[in-house]
Amino acid sequence: MSVQCLLPATGNFKPLRNLYLHYNLHQQAAAGDVLIYANYIASLDGRISLRDDKTEEFAVPETIGNKRDWRLYQELAAQADVMITSARYFRQLDKGCAQDLLPVGQAPEYADLARWRAEQGLKAQPDVVIVSASLDIPLAAVQSLQQRRVWVLTIKEADRSRCKKLEGIGVTLVQAGDKQVSGQGIKAFLIAQAYRSAYMIAGPAVHRTLLGAGVLNRLFLTTHFSLLGQNTFHTILQGDMQPVKTALCSLYLDVNREQMFAQYEIKGDQA
């Protein structure tokens, strides 16, 4: 299956497989810097997740989740030195309602991505950074991440008992803010650890933190041509902040005409 290139406006068709892998995001940061990128799938009316009444967690609606978008999600993960997520993801994992055990996936259809990482000299799996002020993180869910370095970026006044429990299972805690974890603190930490590419897969709160601090570089957004409605939902961005300019870098139309794949550059100056 292929996609049609709308921007650049060639109209050419390309295979979906490796569409994002060719960006080589792990090689784009300047020396001593890091490239931070985010990815979402949203409905046409902007829903990235709806509340599940059974689990009381927000999840990607089955109506818009699909294997073609998931392939590109995995390709972005394959290019990451580290993945940035939130405590909420691990609470979902503990309840059995998380999408995956953090890519790169171990299923046979992603074996090519594992080989690609090895050829690029990358670790088998990206490290993991959890952004959390509350440290409300189920320990068993964190322990399910094997053979990865796991960091928790938290605040100066973090709960000491929770800190000790996390440290007891091998997690390294780092202060990255006073009353809340700051975007600049996240970037400074990533650079200090010599990470070159960081893939943010958290929800709108962490997204706002990175955007507000001007440290997010790219946004990949799949728009599924469905209207979902509902009153309890998340969008890619919520909360007060100054407008941020973006520039559309690439746009592909899926051949089934049910979704499109866009890449945006986050501009350094505010709107």
Secondary structure as UniProt FT lines:
FT   STRAND          2..7
FT   TURN            9..10
FT   STRAND          13..15
FT   TURN            17..20
FT   HELIX           21..23
FT   HELIX           25..27
FT   TURN            31..32
FT   STRAND          35..43
FT   TURN            44..45
FT   STRAND          49..51
FT   TURN            53..55
FT   STRAND          58..59
FT   TURN            62..64
FT   HELIX           67..78
FT   STRAND          82..86
FT   HELIX           87..95
FT   HELIX           108..110
FT   HELIX           111..119
FT   TURN            120..121
FT   STRAND          127..131
FT   HELIX           139..143
FT   STRAND          150..154
FT   TURN            156..157
FT   HELIX           160..168
FT   TURN            169..170
FT   STRAND          172..175
FT   HELIX           183..192
FT   TURN            193..194
FT   STRAND          197..200
FT   HELIX           204..212
FT   TURN            213..214
FT   STRAND          218..224
FT   STRAND          233..234
FT   STRAND          244..254
FT   TURN            255..256
FT   STRAND          259..270
//
